Amino acid sequence: MVRHDISLFTDQDIYLFKEGNHFRLYQKLGSHPMTVAGQEGTYFAVWAPNAKNISVVGDFNGWKTGSHPLAARWDGSGIWEGFIPGIKKGDIYKYHIESNFNNYMVDKGDPYACYWELPPKTASIVWDLDYAWNDSGWMGNRHNVNSLNAPFAIYEVHPGSWKRVPEEGNRYLNYRELAHHLADYVKQTGFTHVELLPVMEHPFYGSWGYQTVGYFAPTSRYGTPEDFMYMIDHLHQNGIGVILDWVPSHFPSDCHGLSYFDGTYLYEHQDPKRGYHPEWNSYIYNYGRNEVRNFLISSALFWLDKYHIDGIRVDAVASMLYLDYARKEGEWIPNKYGGNEDLDAITFIKRFNEAVYGSYPGVQTFAEESTAWAMVSRPTHVGGLGFGMKWNMGWMHDTLKFMSKDPIFRKYYHDQITFSIWYAFSENFMLPLSHDEVVHGKGALIGKMPGDEWQRSANLRLLFGYMYGHPGKKLLFMGCEFSQWKEWDHDESLEWHALNYRFQQGIHKWVTDLNHLYRNEPAMHELDFSNEGFEWIDCHDWEESSISFIRKCHSTDEIILVVCNFTPVVRENYRIGVPRGGYWREVLNSDSGIYSGSGCGNAGGVTAEAVPSQGREFSLTLKLPPLGILFFKS
């Protein structure tokens, strides 16, 4: 019944597999519907080197073990394979594994499955990825859209809670519904990219996807793989890039998943001091094992290949780099040099980035790395980890800490708002105000701001303005763009009704206008990663809690002046030195009435005077609005 003379593997495949350099394993391992000698069926292949017997079980054989056995390859690869006639697309299955050790038997989902049952069910589904793409225009130009000197204003989204349908039991939107709602909204608000919290299949919805089991499958909660392809395709056709959050740092202990896969510690380390993550109650990959590196890098390339993804954000990089991450003394094992660096993880990360950029130069990788590890976003050939960008967690923490203080005390913490420029160009930084800042009792962003409702709204507009003026690419979590009141809840929709209120309307319009300014003005984004694009005017006015700086670029001689007033006191006749004369147009003012501000400003612009100030030949005399930020263009 099962044919063992059929294989998708060549000798070269096995050589690369054993060597740890086979990064297209999704074409070989897993389930593959095919026709052999006129007979339709499915080819199965799974890596389980310590298994004694493996059989495929499912509805097609009444879950009877042993009736459809796979055979181990002769070449010592540990791969079991077989072609089973009659099994077709849509059939559910698992691998029944009998281990060589301890009489261990278990039913496992397919690590390479591209579709899984709807949780809490746990079986894999035979599937092929048959979809006709219509995004050739985007794909042909995305190397420009995704380049380091292009604008990145990323909208971070959790698909299950962005918008729901209360009339239908508060259900999720499916992928195809999301495609249209999300594309329309993102275009209207001016974001350049959408970043999705992990969509890879995960058993526990409350993990937000960070406890991944199906590394090659979009979660079935919102539809089929083709539905997810449609969503990406539609976003691309509307000029919107798509970034996926990806979790190679750990995996959950669910028995149908990767843990103790063939009765041995196959994907994870055996010693819990290296293989168990105490903070997340999960397992850590054995990055030193060739087959595990194959698995993870194949997953990354799979999404870039099959789903046209534009970027991969790697979660929890710090937990991978440090052997003592979240561990006390005596709970970790030093490396061979006695240090706390995970040498295998470092090698894996570098190889991952080399594989991604080597195959898909038009995409980007992003590191969520929270320490001072050097050269995270520098190429591997100069000693870096190879990421395209790194999240600037230091900027985020300092800025939120500063903005949460009563303005009367801010002058004593002035360095918290200026310090980031000292290291701003040491990496290619992304400035994140992500989901992590509005969960676990932290409250919404608007709730971190001091003062009454007017002041909180003004402070939030000031925060967003400072973020967009500061060098670095931008990321904002959903709901923050209209200052939703409540902390994010994955079981509920965003508070869209908040847009009926004027302060929320004002913040939403402010973010929209910031996005358009950031995208349309090269000085605001072209040199985000170079000190040539930034110049302080005055960073020393701690007494009045004000700062001013210039953004510039290479492609045009136009420059943008940014002036921030972090107090509720209007600053009359405030003199700012500028590098040139002429008229400076006020292009954005966070205190404008259209943003529900007080309307304090500079009548649309100011002409520079030949009065030297702050080391410049010319200067402007400005009126600084309370808790406001001004953008001028010359």
N, C-alpha and C positions, 0 to 999 in steps of 0.2 A: 504493500500500500504506500509506504514512504520510499521515495527514490533517493539513494545516497550517492548516485553517480552524477548529480547536478551540483555545480558550485559557481558562485560569482567571483571566487577568489582566484587570482593568478599567482604564480610564484613571486612576482614582483610585489604584489599586495602583501603576501605573508612576510617577505623580507622587510618591507617598510613597517608593517605591523609590529614585528618583533623589535625592530630598531627604535620604535617610538616616533616615527615620522610619517604615519599614515593619517592624514587629516581629512579624508573624505570617506570615513568608514560608514557613514549613513547610506552610501551607495552599495555597501556589501553586507553589513550586519543588520539585524532586524528582520522584518517581514517584507517580502517583495512579491506582489501578484505578478504572474508571468505565465506564458504559454510554452509548454515543452512538447515537441512532437505532436502538435495539435491538441494537446490536453491542457486545459486551464487549471491553475492551482496557485500555490504560494510557496516560495522558497523562504526558509527560516534559517537564521544563523545567529548564534549567541556565544559569547566568550565566557567560559566557566571551566577553567583548567583543572579544578579540583573536584569535578563532578564524576560520579560513577556511571550514572544514567541520566539522560534528559529526554523528556517527551513533551510534545505539544498537547495541551488540553484546552477544551472550550466547549461551547454549545454543540459544535459539529460532531463531537464524539461523546457527549454526555459527561464531559469532564473526567473521562476514564483515563487513568494514568497507564502508561505503557503501550497503549494501542497505536500511538503515532510517535515512535522513538526517533530522535536525531542521532547522528553518528559523529564521533570525534574524528577530526582530521588526523591524518597520519604524521603530520609535520611538526608536532609538538607545540603548535600555536595555542592550544587550549580552546579552539573554536569547534563548536558542534553545529552541524548543518543537515539539511534535508529538504527535499521538495515533496509537498503533500498535495496530490491532485484533489480538486473539488473545493478547496478552501478559497474563498473569494473576498473581494473588498467588502468590508462591513462586518465580517465575522470577528467575534471576540475570542481572545486566547490568552493563555499564560504558559510559562515554562514550568513544568514539574521537574524539580531538580533533586536528585538523590546524591548526596555527597559521599566522597570517599572516607569521610571522617565522622565518627560519633553517631552513625545511623541518621544523620540529619537529612530531613526531607522538607521541601518548601515549594510553594507555588509563587513564582515571581512574574511581575510584569516585565515587558521587554524594554531594556534600557534604551534601545534605539527606536522604539515605536514612535511613529509620527502622529498618532491619534490614540486617545485613551477614553475609557468610559467616563461618564459624568460622575464625579465624586458624590457620595461616598463609595460608589463602586470602584473597583481597582483593576479591572482587566484592560489589556491592550486591545487595539482594534486594527485589523488588517486594512491598510489604506494605501492609496497612491495619491500623489500630489498633482492632480490634473487641473491646471488653470491656465487660461490665456491672458497674459499680462497686456496692459495698455499704457504702460508708463515709460515707453522708450524715450520720450522727450526728457523726462526727469533723469533717467538713468544715464543718458548721454551727456547731461550737463552737471551732474551732481558733484563732480570733482571741483567745480567752481563754487557751488552752493555750500559744500562741506569743507572748504579749504580753511586754513587757520586764519586767513585775513578776511574771511566772510563773517557776517553777523550771525551769531547763534543766540536766539532768544527762545529758550526751551520751555515748553509747557508740560509739566510733569503730571501724569494722569494715572489714576487707578481705575481701570475700565468698569469694575463692578459698582462703583459708588459715585462716578462723575455725574451721571443722571439716571434716574430710575423712572418707572411707570407706576405711579401710585394707584391709578385706576385698575391696574391688573396685578394686585397683590404686591405692589412695590418691587416688581421684578426688575432684573438687570436689563439694560439694552443689549441686544446681540451685536455681533461684530458688524453686520451690515447696517444696522441702525446707527451704531456708533460712527461708522464711516461718514455718514452724511451730516449728522448733528455736530460731530467734532470738527470736521473739515470746515463747515460754515462758520462755526464759532471761532476757530483758530485763525481763519482768514480775517474775520471781522476785527479780532483783537490784535492782530499783527504779529503773532508769534511765528517763528521760522520753522521750528521743529516740535514734535511731540515726543516725549519720553515716557514709555509705558513701564509702570512697575511690573515686576516679572510676570509674564503671561505664560511661561512654561508650566506644564501641568503640575499642580500641587494638591495634595490631599486635604490640607487644612486651609480653608478660605481666610481665616483670621491671621494667617502668616503673611498675607498680602502677596504671596508668591515667592517669598524668600526661603521657603522650605520645599525646594524643587525635587520632584521625582522624575518627571518626563522632560528630559533635556532637549528633546527633538520634537516636541508637540505643544502647540498652543492649547491652553486649557479649553476643555469642551463645555465649560459653563456658559460660554457666549457663542458657541457655534462650532462649525467644522473648520478644518484647516483651510479649505477654500474660502470660507467666509472671512477668515483672518487675512488671507491674501487679498481678498476684495477690499477690505478696509485699508490695507497699506497701499494698494493700487490707487484707490480713490484719493487718499491723502496726497500721494505723489502727483496725481493729475491736477491737484489743486495747489501744487507748489509747496507742499509741506513735507519736511523730512521726518523720518521715524527712527527713533533710538530705542533699543531694548535694554532693560535692566537684566543682568545675567549674574548668576550666583555660582561661581566655581569654588567658593571658599568652604562650603560645608553642604551636607545633605541630611535629610531626616532619617529617623530610625524605623519608619514604617516597614513592616515585614514584607510587603510586596515590592519594595523598592530596592535600592542598591546595597543596603547594609547586609553584611554576612551572606553575600550573594550565593556562593556555592558551598556554604558550610565553612568558609574561611573568610578572613578579613581581606577581601579581594580589592575593593575600591578604597578602603580606609586602612589606616595604620592599625596594627594589632595592639600596640601599647597605648592605653588610653591617655598617657601623657603626651602623645602626639596625635592620636586618632580620635579623641573625643573633645568636643567643644563645650566647656562647662557653662558658658554664658547662654548658649542657645540650645543645649540639650540635643546636640546633633553630632554627626561624624565629620571628620576632616579627611579630605582626599590624600592619598599617598602619591604626592606629586613626583616622587622618585621612580615610580613604576611606569614603564614605557606605555603599557596598554591604557593606563589611566590618563596619561597626557594625550594619547590618541583620542580617547573618548571625549575629553573636555574641549580640545581644540577642534575636533570634528563638529561638536555642538555649535561652537561659535561660527565656524564657516558655513554650517548648514543654514543658519538664519540669514547670513549674507547672501548665500547662493540661492536658496529656494524661496526666500521671502523678501528679497531685495532690501533688506534692512540697511540703514545709512550709518548706524553707529552702535557700539556696544558699551554700555556703562558697566564696569566690573565692580560688584558690591564687595565691601569689607576687605579691601586689599591689605590693610594693616594687619588684620587677623591672619592673613596668609604669610606675611613677611616675617612676623616675629613668633618664635617658638614659645615665648613666655606671655603671649597675648592673653589677657584675662586669667592668668595663672599666678599663684603665689609661689614663693620660694619652695623648691622641692617638688613642685608639680609639673615640671617641664624638663626636657632633656636637651642639653646644649648640643650645638653642632660639632663637627670634628675638630674645629679650631677653638672650641670652648665658648663660642659666642651665642647670642640669642637669635641670630638670623637664620631663617629657614632656607638653606641653600637650594634645596630641591624646588621649593616654591618660586624662588627668584629665577631659576632656570626655566621653569614652566611659564612664568609671566613673560619673560623675554621671548621665548619661543612662540607663545600665543600672539604677541604683538607683531613679530616678524612674519608669522603665517598670515595674519589678517592684512597687514599692509602690503605684503608681497603678492597676495591674490586679489585684493580689493583696494587699490590705492585711493579710490574716491570716497572712502568712509573714514570714520574716526573712532578711536577707543578712548574711554574716559575712566579714570581711576578715582573711586571713592577711597582716598587714602588720607587718614586723619593725623599722621605724624609728620615729623620733619625729615623723613627719608629723602635723600638727595636724588635729583635727576629722574624723578618719576616720569616726567613728560619729555625726556630727552632720548634720542635714538640709542638703540642697543650698541651700535658700533662705536659710540663714544663713552660707553659705560652706563647708559641709562636703562630704565626698565622698558622704554619703548612706547609708552602711552602717548596719545595725541594731546590729551589734556588731563588735568588733575583738579578735583574739587578743592576749593580754597576754604577749608573748614575754619582756619584761623580767622580769616576775614569775617566769616559768618558769626562765629562766637563773639568776637570783639564788637562787631557792629550791633548785634542784638543786645549785648550787655550795655553798650553805650546808649542806645535808643530807649532802653527800658528805664533809664534813670530820669528822675525829675529834672527838667531843663536847668533849674537853679543850681544843680550840682554838676552839670556836665562839664563845666570848665575845669573841674579838678580831674577829669578823666579824658582830657582832650587827646592824649596819645592813643586811646583806643580807636579813635576814628582816623588817625593819620599813620599809625604804625604799619599798616598793611602795605603801604607803598614801598617801604624799605625792602620787602621781599617780593613785590608784585610781579617782577619779571624774572625771577629765578626758576619759575615753571610756567607752563601754559595753563593759566588758572581759569577755572569756571567758578563763578560766584553763585553758590546755591542757597536758595531759601526753599528747602525741600520738605517732603512729608515728615521727616524726622523732627522738624521744628514745631509741628502742630499736632503731636500725638503724645500719649503716655502722660497725660496731666499737664503738658506744657501750655495748653490752651491755643487759641487762634493767634495769628500775628497781631491783629488789632487789639487783642487783650494784653499784649506785652507793652503796648504804648501807654505812657502816663497821661493823666489829665482827664478833662471831661470829654464828651463825645466829639466836639469840634477839634479839640487838641489831639485826641487820639487819631482822628482821621488825618489831620495835618501832619502829625508825626509819621504816619504810615506812608503818606505821599512823599514826605521828605526821605524816608528810608528807601523807597523804591527809586526815587530820583537819584539819590547818592549811589545806589547800586548800579544804575544804568550809566551814570557818569564815570564811575570807577573803572579802570582798565580790567578787562577780563570778560569772558562770555557769561551769559545770564541764564539762570534756571529758576523758575517759580512754580510752586506746587499749586494744583487746581484749587480754586476757592479763595486763594490769597489775592487774586487779581481783582476781586470785588469785595474784599475784606469780610468774608463770612464770619459771623460772630462766634460760632461754636467750634470747638476742637473737631478735627476730622474724625469721622466714624465710618469704618468700612462697610457697615451694615445699612447706611443711610445715604440718600442722595445729598449732593451739595445743597446749600440753602439758597436756591435760585430766587426765592421770593425776596431775598435781601435787596435785589436790584430794583425793588419798588421804592426804596428809600434813598433820599438825596445824597447822603454821604457815601453810600455804597455805589451809587451811580457815578459820583464824582471820582472815586478811586478807580472804578472800572474804566472810565474815560481817560484818566490820567495814565494808567498802564498802557492802554491802547495807543495814546499819543507818544508815550515813551518808546514803545516798540517801533512805531513808524519813524521817529527821529533817529533811533539807534540803527535801523535798517537803511535809512535813506541818506544819512550823513557818513561818508567814509571816515571822517575824523573820529567818529564815535566807536568804530569797530576795526578799522583796517590794521592798526598797530596795537591791538589789545595786549600783545605779548612782547612789546618792545618799549624800552624807556624813551625811544625817539618819539613815541606818540603821546607822551605825558610831560607836563611841566607845571610845577607848583608856582602859583602866584603868591599865595600866603598860607602857610600851614601853622603859623605861630600865634594866631589871634585867639589864644585860649580864653582870654578875659571875656570876650564877647561870643565865644563858642561859634566862630565862623571860620570857614575854609574856602579857598578859591584855587582853581587850577584850570589848565588848558588841555584840551585833547586835539591832536593833529594827525596828519597822515601824509603819505607820499604822493598819492594820485592827484591831489588838488592842494592849492594853497589856502583853502578855507579852513578856519579853525573854530573850535567851540570853546567858549568860556563857561565854566560851571562855578556858581557861587552858592554856598549853603549857609543858612542861618539856623542853628540848632536851638535857638531860644524863642520864646513867644514875644520878644520885644522887637518892634519895628526899628530897623537901623536906618536913620535918615542920613543923607550926605556921606554915605560910606564909600570911601575912595579905594579903587582897585587899579593897580598898575597893569597895563596891557602892552603887548609888543608892537602894536601898530595903531595908526590914527584912523580916522573915518568913522562911519556909522556902524554901530554894533546892534544888530537886530535881536530883540528878545523873542526867541523862538518858542520857549516854554517857560511857564511860571506856575509852580504848583499851587500858588495861592489865588489863582484866577477863579472868578465866579463860576466858570463852567465846570470846575472841579469841586464846587461847594466851598471854595476858599473865601477870604475876606475881600479880595479884589485889589490888594495892595501890589503895586508894580511900578513899571518905568515907562508907561505910555507907549509900549511897543518897541522901544529901543533908546539908545543913548549914543551921542557923538563923542568920540574921544577928544580929550583936551591935551594940548602940548604941555602937560604938567607932569614932571617926572614923579614916579612913585614906585616903591618896592623894586627898585633897580630897572624899571622900564621907562622909556622916554615919554610914553603917553599914559593917560589914566582915564577912568570912568568914575563919575560920581553917581552912585546908585542908591536906590531905596530898597533895602532888603526886607522882604515880607516876613511876618512871624512864622516860625517853624516852616520855613519855605526854602525852596531851591529854584534858582534861575539858570536858564541856559541861553547864552548869547552866541550869535554867529557873526563872524567877520570874514 
